[in-house]
Amino acid sequence: MDNSGMYVGLDIGTTSIKVIVAEEVKGQMNVLGVGNSNSEGVDRGIIVDIDKAALSIKNAVNQAEEKASIQIHDVVVGIPANLIKIEPCSGMVAISDQSREIKDSDVQQVTVSAMVKNLPPERQVIDAIPDQFIVDGFDGIRDPRGMVGVRLEMRGHIITGPRTIVHNVERAVQKAGLTIESTIVSPLALGKYLLNDGEQDFGTIVVDLGGGQSTAAVIHNHQLKYTTVDKEGGEFITKDISVVLNTSMESAEKLKRDYGYADSVDASDENKFPIEVVGQSQPSQISEKILSEIIQARLEQIFSRLKQGLNQVSALGLPGGIVLTGGVSALPGIASLAADTFNNNVKIFIPDQMGLRHPSYSLSLALVSYRGNMSEIEVLVRSVLKNGVTFKTNDIENTNNESDYQNEYENQNFDETEPMDEPTSRSKSKNKLGKSITGFFRRLIDD
């Protein structure tokens, strides 16, 4: 298959919206233009004001259009992992004429058959992923078109999510004057883009540290197996700095970016810098150590909650370890802090595209890469969703509780060993003052 084509990735984040125009030519991605605007109408990764979000999307798209010298109409949009559910699916159809070769329409029919299931009215199918096709009992077939047989089966997975989240994304994109070419679950795209073949095969955890929330996803056997979402991210770190140091959000964000360390053992008590304190005419001085204690306290809470979800499926025993990405992962020392908290090997993914060498661009690049490398049969299967298949809804009342919508693999252990215990001590020593400061900030956050 010739993968030549132009795609536009749209990453709707809590703090910023990023648009990347890229051309995928036989596995080589060429970025033609980039747009980046402040995000409005988005809270913790979810669109809460469609009009404001649409305006922010339009601003980012206009930037990308100007830099790429093209007019953008179709976009590939990332869907957050909030409350998604991964389920196996299977279907079978009969081929009427034994001498007729299997065609596109047969693949679409068996896809519809595989996805017929009862869904709660508040949920919808986001993606359908074929694992294999079976023709007259012969399995392991990637593309059955052109073969002959009397029975065609498909086995794969579907990903469902809250209808409200998907609808708000679709409406915001439409109000921005755009058409959605594809919707892709964000951790699925990241897993394919960040990880090499071995990491996807043997199992690796991808942790996306965004501005509004943090997501951990398990990739195993080249499939998205499990996700867990913590509804805190870099924005909460900025708020902590603002509250503790009595400074504005703008000043707190600048302090975090310019002087922040994720791990306080890397920061110095001697290096100090001025901060604008509300109600004071003169700036105050603060050390790197104090600032890093604030940042570390929030990050440890985020990592600890993500670890609880990952321990439920023993994912921390997978050989691929953990890969961090997202804007927060740019903080110095975050890899060592995560390694100590998760008690696992941790590395940071940074894109190698010129001008985009920052982990905050990972998702937008992953979206265009995933779509560009999608096979013809995957595109054909997904076309069933695009054409609007009607699924049955479940009349049973469902409570809006995240625990009701856990992944299919929640009870599956990726490692037969018991979940790892919490680390008994940090690998690097801290002085007593550092411990007391950390405790103070942690109590402040809990309150």
C-alpha angles and dihedrals in degrees: 000000000000105000094192110135146112120254135179118214118206118197110187103197133174096246102024142013117221129196124189126187110202139166117219112205115177094321096321115114118209115189111215102175144359133205127189127177137166111268120241127180094026124112124182092343094309126106108240099166113041097191095051092045091050091054092050090049090050092051092052092045092051090055092050092047091053094049095043094041092227137106113246119219107150127046139186107227130201118226116208119242095240110140095343118159126207116207136171117244135189136178142173136205132182121238106226098208115048092203095050121100118237110263139193091269091057091053090050091049094051089047090055089048091052094050099048104115141127112273128184109251092246094059135070139183112266101177142005119205121190114215097181145338125226122209115193091333097314106124136189093060115150098189119017096184113122093024124111126228145123099241129043122190132183128199122186145107137282126206117211129187143173111301091219094059094048093044093051091051092049094047094047092050092047092049088053088060096254138122122225109235093180139355114212128185103246100228090050091057092044093051093054093045102042102039130069123226095269094048091051091047102046096034136267137185118232115201115194110197106197133172097260104026144001125234131196117196130185116219113191131159087005090297136108102247107169142002134191125186130205112198095222131083144145093319089064091052089054091049091051091053091048094051099042096044095036093233135130123274090246091053092045092053091050092049090051093050098041103036108010126125122188092208116051093207088070093053127087131230089207099057108083134173137185124262130191107240120201110248095019125102094205127055119251126224123240131177129235088243095060092046093049092050089059093048094045094051092058095042092052090054092050093047092046093054092047088049092056091058093045092049090058089069096030088239093149088075093066113116096231093069120200131320117198124205139151128084097292091058088071090076110112114252096018094121093058092045091051092046091054094046097044093034088224143105111282133188134172123236116217119178115243095214113124110257092009100074095133127099091234088075095054097097098047090049091045092055095056091041093051093048093044093053096044111124123236092251092052090051090049093051092048091050087073089065092045091053090056115253115199115227128195116256127220116242091204113109113248126199118228095243124135091221089063092064106049121153120270088249097057091112094041118101114212089196125036093217122093117268113275118263121240112276110265095217142001116263090233123057123242128202121242093254091055091051093050092048091049090051092050094052093044091053090047091053092047091053 
